[in-house]
Amino acid sequence: MEFYYHPLFLKFIGYFNWNQDYFECHEVLEEYWKSIPNYTKEHPLTAYILLSTGLYHWRRGNFTGAYRTLVKAQKKMTAFPLSNGIEFINYKKLLNDMEQSIEKVKKKESFFPFTLSLNSEKLKKVVDETVATMDLLPRNSDAVIHKHMLRDRTDILLEREKKKGRPN
């Protein structure tokens, strides 16, 4: 599983573990995923994208969206032959953390983050080097927690209206 060392996956781990910027996690992985020739929703990256999205929703108090998305992430995560990447990420812990998160969301409990435990010293070193070059926002800042609401969304809103068949 060569994707663990891809620069965008390294950034994903950095955002996930260092400042819990789940919006950026989603963004960098989606960019990576869409760069893969003939990409499909069956690619393992989609499980990580959904995981990030679910955690983003949970932290913002959207329990319905968080639950639905985390369950999808969990299903995808357990469907992939993840043993191929077990030397990189502790999947037993990841799946356990996901299960605990889903249970907390189901009970509408407060957000509780977790980190991706890395099994590879080489991967840890490369992630640390990558993080040193990243401009990370403060962990619990509004800029991280409410990122999608604080950016210019004009293009997104126009596209949404276009899909609904409404003129600008």
N, C-alpha and C positions, 0 to 999 in steps of 0.2 A: 504494500500500500504506500506508494510513493507520495501520495498527496499530503502526508503529515509534514513534509519538509517544504511544501510549496510556500512561497512568501506570504500569500494571503491566508493560508491556514495558520501560519505562525502568528500573524497579526490577530487572527480570530482567538487563538489561545491567549495572547496578550490581553486583548480586550476582555475576554471572559474571566481570566484569573486575576488580573491586576486592578482594573477599575470597574468591572462588571458593566461595561458599556455594551449591553446586549443588542442595542440598535445597530451599533457598528459591527458587532459580531455577524449579524444578519447581512449587513451590507457587503462586507468583505467576502463572506462565503458565497453570497448570491453572485457577486462579480466573478469569483473563481469558478463556481458551478457553471455559469453561463458561458465561460470561456472554453469549456470542455467540448470538443467536437461531438455532435450528436448527443448532447446532454439530455438526461431523462430524470423524472422524479424518482427513479429507482436507485439513483446514485447515493452512496452513503453520506455525501455532504448535505443532502436534504434533511437528514435526521438532525444534524447539528444546526441547520438553519431553523428548523422547527423548534428545537430546544431553546435557542436564543430568543425566538419570538415569544414562546410560552413564558419564559422568565421575564421578558420585558413587560408582557401583559400583567403578569402576577404582581410585579413590583408596583405597577401603576393602579392596582386594585381591580383590574378587569378579570375577575375570577372565571367567568364563562369562557372568554377567549383563551385564558391561560390553561384551563382544564382541557378544552378541546384540542389545543395545539400541543400541549405536553403529552397527551395520550397518543396523538399521531406520531410525535417524535419517538415515544417509547416503542410503539409498534414497529416503526421503521428501524429503530436501533436494534431491536431484538430479531428482526427479519434478515439483517445483513450478516454475512459471514465475518463477524467482527473479530473472530479469533485470528484473522489475518493481520490485525493491527494491535493485538494484545501486548506486543513488546513496546508499543508506544504509549498507550493510554490504559489506565486501570479500568477496564470495562465493568468489572464486577462492582466496583465502587460507583462508577457512573450510573449504572442501571439501578443500584440501590438508592443513590441520591435522587434520581428521577422518580422512582417509586415513592419515596418520602415526600418529594415536592408535590406530586399529584395528590397524595393523601392530604397534605396541608391545604392545598388549593381547594380540594373538595370540601374541606371543613371551613373554608374561608379564613384561614389563619394568615397572619402577617407574613410578608415575604421573608424568605430565609435563603440566602445565596449558598452556593457550594462552588468548589473549584474542580477543574479537571486535573486529576492526579496523573502525572507523567511518569511512566516506568523507565524511560530511556534517559540516561545522563546526557547523551549527545543531544537529544531533542530539547531537554531542559536548557542546555547551554545555548543552543541556537535560538530558542524562544527568548531567553534573557538578553541575548545580543540584539534581537529584533525589537524587544520592548525598549531597550536603551535608545533606539532611534525614533520611537513613536512619541507623538505629542498627545498624552493621555489627559483627559479631563478629570477633575476630582470625582472620586467614586460615588458619593451620594449627592452630587450636585443636581440641580434642576436641569442643567445642560445634558446630563447623562440620563436622568430618569424620564424626562419629558422631551427627549430629543426630537421626535417626529413632529411635535407641536411647535417647536421653537425655530424650525427651519422654514425656508420659503417653500410653500407647498403649491404654488400657482400651477406648475406643470402637472402635478398629480391631480389636482382638482379639475383642471381643464380636460385631462385624459378621462377622468371618471365621468364627467358630463358628456363627453364625446361618445363613450361606450353606452351611455343611457340614451343616446340619440338626440340629445338636446343641443341646440345651437349655443355658441358662446355668448 
